[in-house]
Each structure stands twice: as C-alpha cells, then as structure tokens.
Amino acid sequence: MIRASIRIGAIGMFGLACAIPAAPQGMIQPADLAGKKLSGLDLSGLDLSGAILRGARLNKTKLRDAKLDQAILDQAWLVEADLSRASLTRASIFAAQMQRATLDGADLSGARITADLTGARLVGALLTGANLSADMKNQSMGLMRAVLKSSNLERAILREADLSRVDLEFASLKNADLTNASLRGAALGGATLARVTVNGADFNGADLASTRLIEPIGLDAAKNFDKAQNIDRLLRE
C-alpha cells in the first residue's frame, strides 16, 4: 500500500509538472491550471501562490500546508478536499464547490469567498477580514454567497469578516471570535453560538430562529442585536 501511494503521488506530481507551462528564463509567473483535472492528487506543501485554478477539478485532493495566497479558485471543484493549514490569504474563491472540505487551521485572511462549504470543517481557521458576503451586483446565477450550512467553525477567528447574508444554518461556532464581524441578514437558524465573542458584531436583520446562544462574550457591546429577526425564538442557555 505504501509503494502504491508513493507511485500515485509521483505520477500526480509528474502530471502537475506537465500541466504547468514553462515560464521564460529569469521570469516567475503564477501557474495556469485553469480547468485542469487534479482530483485525488497529493499536492501537500506545494507553493501555488497566485495560481490560476479557475474551474479546476480538485475533489478529494490533498493540499495540506499548501500555499495558495492570492490564488484564483473561482468555480473550482474542491469537494472533500483537504486544505488543512493551507494559506489562502486574499485568494478569490467565487462560486466554488467545497462541500465537506477540510480547512482546519487554514489561513483565509482577506479572501473573497462565495463558495458552497456545506458540511465543511474550519476548526481554528483564520478568516480575519475575509469577505463571505452575498454578491449583490452579480445575481444572474442566483444569490451568490458563502454557504456554511452545518459546517464546523469552532474556534475560528472571524474578526472583521463580512458575513452579510451568509448561510450559517446549523453551523457550530463554539468559541469562535466574531469581533466586529458583520452578520447583517445572515441566516443563523439552528446554529450554535456557544461562548462566542461578539464584541462589535452587527446583527442587523440576522435570522436567529432556534439559534442556540450559550454564554456569549461581549453581547452587550454587539451592534443592532435588537434588530435581529426571530429573537423571540432564540434558545438561550
């Protein structure tokens, strides 16, 4: 099994090398992997900063500890991909399919994300200043926004993140940091907000139907909490 894994990994790396066009001598340019089929490969630890992965197939691909800073992952397929501890700062992740992906400890600071992350793991992920809000200018394909339904965001850092209109239904935000985050119009029905820090977080129009609010930190310093929807159906413990 070990030899088979090594062989598969070697074949995968060879395929990836062949897929990257050679840059002129003395020049370094981002890899253009748009539309490439890279599903199931082990690309852990690779430096793909600025890579163009638009529409690429990366289902179940291992990208642990990979560098994808400022990479373009628009419309890419990353279903059940493993991006644990990967760096995706300021990456563009528009309309990507990332259901059940693993991003534990990943750095998505400043990233633009409108991906479907239903059932994904983002335990301890860093999303400081990330923009996951709905794209109100481009709705030809419907409302494009980050979908984090039933996702695990425990201990995630979401300071100053834009979560406006994001779908967080049934998500777990235990011990998450939402300091100064925008939750305007976000769907939080059935979500668990246990010991979550909400200093300066904006709840204007957020749907809190059956949301479990347990020992929140800084609720008195949150913004527009009284303007959230379905506060009467909020489950306080």
Secondary structure, 3 states (H helix, E strand, C coil): CHHHHHHHHHHHHHHHHHHCCCCCCCCCCCCECCCCECCCCECCCCECCCCECCCCECCCCECCCCECCCCECCCCECCCCECCCCECCCCEECCCECCCCECCCCECCCCEECCECCCCECCCCECCCCECCCECCCCCCCCECCECCCCECCCCECCCCECCCCECCCCECCCCECCCCECCCCECCCCEEECCECCCCECCCCECCCCEEECCECHHHCECHHHCECHHHCEEC
